[in-house]
Amino acid sequence: VANICLLAAGVMLCSIPACPLDNKEIFIHLRQMKTIPSQSCLEHRHDFRFPWRRENITPIPMTQSTCYHQQMLQQIFNLFTTENSCAAWNSTLLDKLLSSLGQRLEQLEEVTLDCPDLGIAVRKYFQGIHLYLKEKEYSSCAWEVVRVEIEKCLSLM
Ligand SMILES: *[C@@H]1O[C@H](CO)[C@@H](O)[C@H](O)[C@H]1NC(C)=O
C-alpha cells in the first residue's frame, strides 16, 4: 500500500517506511539539543542551498524517495558523529539523537537502493554544511544555525 505524503513542494511522494512521522523522534531529539536562542545567531545565517526547495518543481520519483531518505539520514548521522559535534553538544542528548537516527537507518537498510544522482546532490549539500562549520570554526552559533537547517530538512522529508 503506497502511502502518499508530501515532500518539499507537495510534489514528492514517499513510501511508508520513509514518511515524516518516522522522523518525528529524530526531530524531537534535535529540538531538545537547542541551547542558544536562534535570534542571537542571526548574523551567522547561511543559505546552504537545500536542493529540494518548495519552488523546485522537479519531483523525486517515488522509487527513489526511500533511497533519498537513507542518504539524508546517513549524512545527518555522519555530521553529528564528528569529533566537533561531540565537543559542541550535550552528550546525553546527542546520544539520543544518534540512537534514533541509527534505528531509522537500520529500518531503511532493509531495502536495497540505488540513487546515484540524488546521492551526489545530497553529498554536495552536506559538504557545504561541513565547510561552513569549518569556516566558522565550529562556533556555538554555527552549530545552532546547522541544527536549525537540519530541523528544516527533517520537516521537509
Ligand atoms: C545534558 O542534558 C541532560 C538532559 O536534558 C541534562 O540532565 C544534563 O544536565 C545536561 N548536561 C550538561 C552538561 O548540560
The ligand as an ORCA input file, in Angstrom:
! r2SCAN-3c Opt
* xyz 0 1
  C      22.594     17.279     29.311
  O      21.224     17.085     29.155
  C      20.608     16.329     30.204
  C      19.178     16.064     29.816
  O      18.485     17.238     29.487
  C      20.755     17.108     31.495
  O      20.187     16.358     32.546
  C      22.227     17.361     31.771
  O      22.376     18.149     32.904
  C      22.892     18.044     30.582
  N      24.322     18.093     30.792
  C      25.009     19.201     30.666
  C      26.480     19.078     30.857
  O      24.494     20.283     30.412
*
